[in-house]
Amino acid sequence: MQNDSLKVSVLLPVYKTPLQWVKIAVGSLMEQTIQKFQLVIVDDNNPPGELTDYLYTLPLKRCCIEVVRTPENKGIAAALNLGLECCTGDIVVRMDSDDVAHPDLLKKQLAFFTTNPGAVICGVQIRLFNEEREWYVRHPLRVTKEIAKKNTGFWFVNHPGVGFRKNVILSLGGYGNTPAHLAEDYALWIKLLCLGIVIYNLEDVLIAYRCHEKSFTGLQDRQSDEWKDFLISQKQLLYD
């Protein structure tokens, strides 16, 4: 089986991200070592301005780019569900609008799913960075329900860079209806594990994750009791 027997889409939601960061993120995708892929950008009801002007000029420059706009901003889960419906690839790879993809991200994700036809989802390792330093987060290469239960923390796969089989995720309701300020990705990972689906992680560092005050690692509500209670309640599903 050849890699080109599977088609890949990249799902990239954008909401009020600094324009220069969006340009870097999109640029890293345009420099992938494979060229045949679809990029679905979800304009999550951004206000008029330079950012939206930039987004809607992209399809004119690259025929592989599609921009879809949400009728109102309801949070990332709703934006991802809309974008997922527009993805035409068998495999969907997630990308954030403020991160940077390694040139081999799509190539290595496609290679994994080609050689592992029974696999549903596969993450990657990431390099985190800010203006002062960089550091790494590593996850197990294989995560089952039992392994996740033994994990002392909550996270065992990164959302940026993750690839999955679109038809399976759609059949499970996509990203569901998780409130905007909670972890829509974690809820999905727990759902998959509870169904007996194995989550894989490539050993390669294929995403540079930008840390700033509005990123996942910087948002204050990630430290709130509601946020922590949500993670605990989701992880408890592994034991039910």
Secondary structure, DSSP 8 states (H G I E B T S, - for coil): --GGGS-EEEEEEESS--HHHHHHHHHHHHT-S----EEEEEE-S--SSHHHHHHHHHHHH-TTEEEEE-SS---HHHHHHHHHHH--SSEEEE--TT-EE-TTHHHHHHHHHHH-TT--EEEEEEEEE-SS-EEEE---SEE-HHHHHH-SSS-SS-STT-EEEHHHHHHTTTTTT--TTS-HHHHHHHHHHHTT--EEEEEEEEEEEE--TTSTTT-GGGGSHHHHHHHHHHHHTTT-
